[in-house]
């Protein structure tokens, strides 16, 4: 497991990532956390330039990214970085992704990006659902249908999610993914937990 502190310099983080890769070809867990650039104590706590973190060098499987003060969502990890990654499980705490970002992520997956992705979860501000699904063919499931369990693990802990309703999309190769939204009170406002999972090929 590799822990990276976003308050360190970009050079330090890159050096650690390169050194880690020289020791072993694959990192199973990667945990990235730090304060947000909007923190009132930013100038006191941050000695280095805040810039997007390039994790492309990491051949990680499971990645967790969040900001310590949930009042200030993660703004130091971008959609472009997400779409360049090839991780199996990626989870964000509160982040600044919006409907357009989520729409691009889904379209990217349909077009072959994030080909190994099994689980993507992000806590985001409320959005207009039609914007997330704009230009995407999907099947909306009725909430009265039997709930469908999705069971896996994350950081060696059980990760269980039940899909009630939601939206199903299918890639050209037949792979099916589901999208579900849950609401959560986080800090000063209501947030949406956006969950995207890819079903195993042999699942019914």
N, C-alpha and C positions, 0 to 999 in steps of 0.2 A: 504494500500500500504506500502511495506517495502523497504527502501533504505539501501543498504549495501555498505560501502566504502572499497574497496579492499586494501587500504593503512593501514587499521587497522590490528591489530594482528589477527592471526587465532583464538586464544582463545577468543578474544573479539567478533569476528563475530559469532563463535559457541555459545557463551553465549547469544548473542542477538537473534539468531535463536531459541535456546531452550526456552528462555523466551517468545518469540513471540508465539511459539507453545503452551506454557502452558496457554496462554490467549485465543486463539481460534484455532480450529482444522485446519482451512484452510486459507491460505493467497492468495488473488486473484492476486495481482501484486507484482512482485519482480524486483527491479532495481539495478544492480550491475555495478559499474564503477570505474575506477582507472587508474593510470599511469602504463606504462609498465616497466618491469625490465631493458629494454635497454635504458631508458631515460638518457640523458647526466647528468641530475640532480638527478639521482637515489640515490646516497649516501647522498645527502642533504635532500631529501624529504621522504625517506623511513626509518623508525625507526625499522621496524620489518622484519622478514624473509619472503621472497616471496615463497609461496608454493601453490599447487592446493587448491582451495576452495571447501569444502565439503558442498554442499547444499542439501544433501539427507534428512536432518532433516526437510526441508521446504516442506510443502504440498502446494506448490504454483501452480497457474494456468497459469499465463502469466509472462514470464521472459525476461528481456532485459539485455544484457551484451555487454559492449563496453569499449574501451580504450580511454581516453580523447585525447591524441595525436594520430591522425590516422596514423601518420608516423610509429608508433610502434604498430602493430596489437596485439590483445589479445593473450597472450600465457600462461595465468594463469588459463584457464578453458579447460579441456581436453575432448577428444572424449569419454573416458570411463565414465566420469561424465555425459556427455550428454546422453549416452545410458542407464545409471542407473536411470535417471530422469523419471518422469511420468507426465510432464507438458503438457498442451494443446497447448501452443504457446511459442516458444523460438526463439528469434531473437538476432543475433550477429551483431555488427559493424564489422570493419575490424578484421579478426582473422587469425590464422596460420593453420587452417584446410587445408589439401591438397586433391588431388584426391583420395588417399587411404582412408583417413578419411571419406570422403563423401560416398565412395563406401561401407565402413563398416556400416555407419549409415543407408543407404538404405537397405542393407542386414539384418541388425538388425531389422528394422521395418518390413520387410517381414517375419521375424522369430518370431515376437511377441513382440519385444522391443518397448518402447515408444508407448504403445497401445492407449493412450489417445491423442497422438499428432495430432493436426489439422494443424498447420503452423510451419515450420522450415525455417529460413532464415539466411544466413551467407554471408558476404562479404569476398571473398577470392582472392588470386592471380590467374592469368590465369592458367588453367590446361588442360590436354589432356582428352577430353570428353570420349574417349573409356575406359580410366582407371576408370572413375567414374562409368560407366555402365558395367564394366567387370563382367561377370558371372550372369548378371541380365536380365531376360526376360522383354522386354518392347515393347511398340508400339509407333513409332515415328509419330507424327501428322504433316501434311503438313501445312506450314505457310499460304497457300492460303485458308485454312478452316476458317469458321466463328470463330472469337475470342470468348473465353468462359470466362465470368466474375466469379471471386471468391470474394465474399463480406463477410466480418466479421468485428470484432472490435479488437483493441489492446490498452490496457491502456485507455479504454473508448473513444478512437478515431477511426474513420472509417479506416478500412484497406481494400483497394480495389485493386485487381490485375486482369489483363486480360491475359489469356493464349492464345498465338498465336503460333501454332506449339507445341513444347515441347515434353516431353516423358511421357507416361502413363504406370504405373505398377500396377499389381493387386496382392493382398495378397490372401492366400488360402481361407479366409472367404468371398471373393468377394469384399472387400474394395479396392477402387481405389485411387491412388495418382498420382499427376502430378509433373513433374520437369521442371523448366524453368530457363533460364539464361539471365541475362541482363548485359550490360557492363556500367561501371561508372568510370569516372576519379576521383580518390581519392588521394589527396596528390601528391606524385611524380610519380605515375604510374596508369595504367589502372587496374581496379579490376573487378571481376565477382560477380554479385549479384545472388547467388544460392538460388532459392526458391523451397520449397517442400511443397505442400498442400495436404490434404486428403479431398476428396469430400464426402459430406453427402451421406448416403446410398440412400436417395430418389432423389438425383440429376440425371438428365438425361445425 
